[in-house]
């Protein structure tokens, strides 16, 4: 695959089609005719002597060669943007932009707190924070749409560099006065007979919960199911029942005594991990690098207080 001579316009059109999964949608976002987009991609395919897109009933997907070209094009685009910033004098730490993608739990307390403390020393650095599912957060990083992703992961992902990793073990979360709150740890069976609030099936916590319940033959009828973690935490804090989460998502609320989190000892409830992700092979801009370092430090588990 020879890439010299390929026009940046053609690559830009190709990348937009890959992002959208549709030539017509990409043409609308690019504000050019769909025929012009098709011509540019056809030109790329002739120059590279290989198909780049596979037509499906609903839109298009990249071929194996197209996926490789998309990875190259994304990295080249990010490198160009970084160079342009440096040439404009934006590479110092007085100005900059950090784009984050994360799951909802980390967006409620943890990341806003880290950003607020960080900006006390770097007031010129601005942030964007997209809240999405774990898989989408990883995809945003892979596609260069986010500089850093803080998300749950069940397996290694391609084109991802893991900047930090820690346990994403699922814990039972409840009001400090809950009948189970004095325990040192729990099993899922211990939760039977107590009101339970859980997240939707598209979350890693719910997926692992359902798997472990299925393996053990346990059956629950949750009193509350929600796609909003804030609602689940508030419900538990009011004494409405037990919910499930990770320690990191609730760290400040646990410290304030609003909630208690107990380890779930069942095999499989610690199968996920929390990852701070960046794009593999990408040189991060200075502003992103310095925030990444601050985030890595903040991710460290809190030290136990001396007796």
Residue pairs with C-beta under 8 A, 6 or more apart in sequence:
1 48
1 50
1 65
1 68
1 69
2 47
2 48
3 72
5 47
6 44
6 47
6 48
7 40
7 43
9 40
10 40
10 41
10 43
10 44
11 44
11 69
11 73
11 76
11 77
12 30
12 77
13 26
13 30
13 32
13 36
13 37
13 40
13 41
14 40
14 41
14 44
14 52
14 66
14 69
14 70
14 73
15 70
15 73
15 74
15 77
16 26
16 29
16 30
16 37
17 23
17 26
17 37
17 41
17 53
17 60
18 62
18 66
18 70
19 26
19 143
20 26
20 29
20 59
21 58
21 59
21 60
21 61
22 58
22 59
22 60
23 34
23 37
23 38
23 41
23 59
23 60
24 34
25 59
26 37
27 33
27 34
27 36
27 37
30 37
41 52
41 53
44 52
44 69
45 51
45 52
48 65
48 69
50 63
50 65
51 63
51 65
51 66
52 62
52 63
52 65
52 66
52 69
53 60
53 61
53 62
53 63
53 66
54 60
54 61
54 62
54 63
54 66
62 69
62 70
70 143
71 159
74 143
74 144
74 279
75 144
75 279
75 281
75 282
77 144
78 144
78 279
78 282
79 282
79 283
82 91
82 283
82 285
85 91
85 96
85 285
90 96
91 285
91 286
92 286
93 122
93 124
93 125
93 286
93 287
93 290
94 124
95 124
95 125
95 287
96 122
96 124
96 125
96 126
96 285
96 286
96 287
96 288
97 125
97 126
97 127
97 128
97 287
98 125
98 126
98 127
98 128
98 147
98 148
98 287
98 288
98 291
99 127
99 128
99 130
99 145
99 146
99 147
99 148
100 111
100 127
100 128
100 129
100 130
100 146
100 147
100 148
100 149
100 150
101 129
101 130
101 132
101 136
101 137
101 140
101 141
101 145
101 146
101 148
101 149
101 150
101 151
102 111
102 129
102 130
102 131
102 132
102 137
102 149
102 150
102 151
103 131
103 132
103 133
103 134
103 137
103 150
103 151
103 152
103 203
104 131
104 228
104 229
104 230
105 229
105 245
105 246
105 248
105 249
105 250
106 150
106 248
106 249
107 129
107 131
108 229
108 230
108 233
108 249
109 249
109 250
109 251
109 252
109 253
110 248
110 249
110 251
110 252
110 298
111 129
111 150
113 252
114 294
114 295
114 298
115 127
115 129
117 294
118 125
118 291
118 294
119 125
122 287
122 290
122 291
125 287
125 290
125 291
130 137
130 140
130 146
132 140
133 202
133 203
134 151
134 152
134 153
134 203
134 204
137 146
137 149
137 150
137 151
137 277
138 149
138 151
138 153
138 157
138 160
138 277
140 146
140 149
141 147
141 148
141 149
141 160
141 277
141 278
141 279
142 157
142 158
142 159
142 160
142 279
144 279
144 282
147 278
147 284
147 285
147 288
148 163
148 276
148 277
148 278
148 288
148 291
148 292
148 295
149 275
149 276
149 277
149 278
150 274
150 275
150 276
150 277
150 295
151 274
151 275
151 277
152 168
152 204
152 205
152 246
152 272
152 273
152 274
152 275
153 168
153 272
153 273
153 274
153 275
153 277
154 204
154 271
154 272
154 273
157 277
159 279
159 280
159 281
160 275
160 277
160 278
160 279
160 280
161 277
161 278
161 279
161 280
161 281
161 282
162 275
162 276
162 277
163 275
163 276
163 277
163 278
163 292
163 296
164 275
164 276
164 295
164 296
164 299
165 273
165 274
165 275
165 276
166 248
166 273
166 274
166 299
166 300
166 301
167 270
167 273
167 274
168 204
168 246
168 248
168 270
168 272
168 273
168 274
169 246
169 247
169 263
169 264
169 269
169 270
169 272
170 205
170 208
170 209
170 244
170 245
170 246
170 264
170 269
170 270
170 272
171 244
171 245
171 246
171 247
171 261
171 262
171 263
171 264
172 180
172 186
172 191
172 242
172 243
172 244
172 261
172 262
172 264
173 233
173 236
173 242
173 243
173 244
173 245
173 250
173 259
173 260
173 261
174 180
174 181
174 236
174 241
174 242
174 243
174 259
174 260
174 262
175 181
175 236
175 237
175 238
175 239
175 259
175 260
176 257
176 259
176 260
177 239
178 194
178 239
178 242
178 260
179 194
180 186
180 190
180 191
180 194
180 242
180 262
181 260
181 262
183 190
183 262
184 262
184 263
185 262
185 263
185 264
185 265
186 262
186 263
186 264
186 265
187 264
187 265
187 266
188 209
188 212
188 213
188 216
188 218
188 264
188 266
188 269
189 216
189 218
191 220
191 242
192 218
192 220
194 241
194 242
195 223
195 224
195 240
195 241
195 242
196 220
196 222
196 223
196 224
196 241
196 242
196 243
197 222
197 223
197 224
197 225
197 226
197 232
197 235
197 236
197 240
197 241
197 242
197 243
198 205
198 206
198 209
198 220
198 222
198 224
198 225
198 232
198 243
198 244
199 205
199 206
199 225
199 226
199 227
199 229
199 232
199 244
200 206
200 225
200 226
200 227
201 207
201 210
202 227
204 272
205 244
205 245
205 246
205 272
206 244
208 268
208 269
208 271
208 272
209 244
209 269
211 268
212 218
212 266
212 267
212 268
212 269
213 219
213 220
215 268
216 266
223 240
223 241
224 231
224 232
224 235
224 240
224 241
226 232
229 245
229 249
232 243
232 245
233 243
233 245
233 250
233 253
233 259
235 241
235 243
236 242
236 243
236 259
237 253
237 258
237 259
244 264
245 261
246 274
247 254
247 261
247 301
248 274
248 299
250 259
250 261
251 302
253 259
254 260
254 261
255 302
264 270
274 299
276 292
276 295
276 296
276 299
278 284
278 288
278 292
284 292
